[in-house]
Amino acid sequence: MNTQAIDNGTRWLAGAGLRPTRQRVALAALLVGDGQDRHVTAESLFSLVRHSGESVSLATVYNTLRAFCDAGLMQEITVDGAKSYFDTNTGDHPHFYWEDERELTDAPADQLQIARLPDAPEGAEIAKIDVVIRLRRT
């Protein structure tokens, strides 16, 4: 990993008040080191970190992704109620889920219009709305 990616990852962690352990810095550098947003699964990030030469277990990747989400650095998007994707873009935006490739990408937020939402049941409030548009190649 290059020094710039490591520095970017370290700053990203510091901005959320997370301690920069070796494993966190390695994962952060892969996620935000080049300044681009990423959609990853724990398994895809594990594969990336292994190819970078770092020694990190899959359990550590899962735990670190959870810590990044808890710190507000990432958001988790669940597809089909079972498969979790982790997004470094934490702003409100819709997603395309490409069924054939099992890949999640950002959809253009400026083209989405939600005219009305149902009222939340009594004693509840809407915490977040996730929009995942499923696509299939023709």
Secondary structure, 3 states (H helix, E strand, C coil): CCHHHHHHHHHHHHHCCCCCCHHHHHHHHHHHCCCCCCEECHHHHHHHHHHCCCCCCHHHHHHHHHHHHHCCCCEEEEECCCEEEEECCCCCCCEEEECCCCEEEECCHHHCCCCCCCCCCCCCCCCCCCCEEEECCC
